[in-house]
Amino acid sequence: MATIQTALSISANKSTATTTPGPLSVALAASATTSLTVDKTVSEVVTVAYTDATDTAVLLIDGSTYMGTGAAGTDGGYVYIKNTTASGTNLIMIGLHPAGLEDIDDNGDDHRFFTLKKGEWAFFPFDYTQDISVKANAASQTLEYWLFDRG
């Protein structure tokens, strides 16, 4: 077993600040830290395939590969994912699917979980009960992900 330390810090000036005004009428300062026990890690940098808008998403993490007993809070892990595309304004869409892949770039698609712009990232727990897929809206978009198994 190993331990990873996670920390999140969010801060912003109040909206009336003359330099870098924030979104609220008050200054914001919030943080959270925790230690997580993990046993193995999978990491990869991926160039997300794109040919046209009708293509289905590409499988990034097959949850059944890591599924144990399926017990919530016991099996599973933590996913860090970042759009590492160097330039431009293109997007990488992230989808959750119970089985099989679908197109996730339509606005009404209920399998699209979130979208990452260049430099954006997410960190979240993942119970391995679904698959995580990715799709870019243009060629040559890259992302990096780390999967930390709960151990």
N, C-alpha and C positions, 0 to 999 in steps of 0.2 A: 504494500500500500504506500501511496505517496500523498502529499498534501499540496494543493495549489492555493494561493492567496488571491482573492479577487477584491477589487475596490472600484467604486463608481463615485465620481464627484461631479456635481452639477452646480454651476454658479452663474449668476447674471447680475448686472447692474439694474437698478430700478429704471422704469421706462422714461423718466425725466432726466436721466444722466446725460451730460453733454458729450461724453465720450463713450462709445459703445453702449447705447441704451438697450435695456433688456425688455422682455415682454410683459412684465408685471409692474404694478404700482409700487412695489417694495423690492429691495435687493433679495436675491435668492442665493442660498448656500445650503446644499444638502449633500450628504455623503453616506455611503454604506460600505462596510467591509465584512468579509467572512472567509473562513477556511473551509475548503472542500476536500474530501477524501476521494482520491481517484486511483485506478490501478494501471490503466494503459491509455495511450494517446495515439490518435490517428491525425496526421496533418498532411495537407496537400495544397498546392497552388494549381488552380484550374483555369484554363482559357475556355470560357463558356462558348459553346458552339452556337452559330447563328447562320441561317441561310435565308429564311424569310419569315414573315409574320404568322404564317399558318403552321409552322413546326411546333411539335409538342416540346415540352420541357425535357431536360436531361437529368437523369438520376444522379444525385450527389451523394446521399447517404441512404442506404437500404436498411431500414430499421430492423427487419427480420434477421439480418446478419448478426446483430448484437443482442437480440431479444433473448432473455433467459426465461424466467417464469412468468414475466409480464406483470409482476407485482408493482403497483404504483409506488414510487419513492424508493424502491429497492433496486430494480433494474432501471437502466437508463444512464444518462450522462449529461454533459454540458457541452453546448456548441458555441464556439466563437467563429463568426464569419465576417469577412470584410471585403468590400469591393476595392481591389487594389489597382484598378485601371488607372494608368498614369495621367491621362488627360481626357478632355471632352466632357460632355454632359449626358452621356448615355447611361442606361439603367441596367441593373441586374435584378430580376424578379425571383423571389424565393417562394416555393410552393410546398404545401403539405398534402400528401396523398395517402389514403388508406391502402390502395393497391393500384398499380398501373400509373401511367403518366398521361397528362393532358396538357393542352395549351393553357398557359397561365398569364398571358399578356393582355387579355381582354379585361376591361374595367369591371365587369360583373362576374368575373370568375371566382367562385367560392373556394377554390383551392389555392389561390394566391394568398400567402401569409403576410409578406411585406416586400418592399422594394428598396434596394440600396443604391444610392447615388455614389459617384466617385468619392472614395475616402470614408464613406459611412460604414458602420459596423454594428453588429448585434451580438449579445451574449445571452443565452437562455438555456433552461433545463429542457431535456428531451427524453421522453419515456420509451423511445424505440418502437412505439405502437404504429407509427406511420413512416412514410418515406419522405425525404427532403429532396426537392428537385430545384433546378435553376434554369433560367432562360435569360438571354440578353436581348436588348432591342437593337443591337448593332454588332458587327463583327469585332473581334479582338478585345473583348471585355474580359478582365481577369478577376478572380477572387481567390482568397485564401481561407481555408477553414481548419479548425482544430476541433476534434471530438475527444473529450475527456470522459472515459468510462467511469461510472460511479464506484466501482470496486467492491 
